[in-house]
Amino acid sequence: MPKNPNVRRRKESSIQNDPVAAKEREKWLDQLKSWAVAQLPSSAPPQARVCLRQSVEKGMQGYGPQSPAAEFQDVLLAIVGEAKTQLEKSEASQVCLMMGPKSSTDSSPVNRSCK
């Protein structure tokens, strides 16, 4: 089994003590969230965009503008991929719900909440 690569993570406390670094990180995070949302189809509902922004923010904890891109890009791509998958599942469920349940036991509601 291959070893997990060592990933350097910046401590949030060091950013909180430095207002310039905090502002830099906020700007960097805003750019990542904007990029991620742009990867969704334009028809994506607001809830999907909100959830994606929250997921990016959570997934990027410990990373910052000084982190090497290779250390956080895979995380960011995985988050966007998961959001797209959830959106496709949600859209498919909505189509199924509009067409009616397949059977009397298949009437579960669509989950619209963020993870």
Secondary structure, DSSP 8 states (H G I E B T S, - for coil): -----------HHHHHT-HHHHHHHHHHHHHHHHHHHHTS-TT--HHHHHHHHHHHHHHTTT--TTS-HHHHHHHHHHHHHHHHHHHHHHHHHHHHHHH--SSTT-------S--
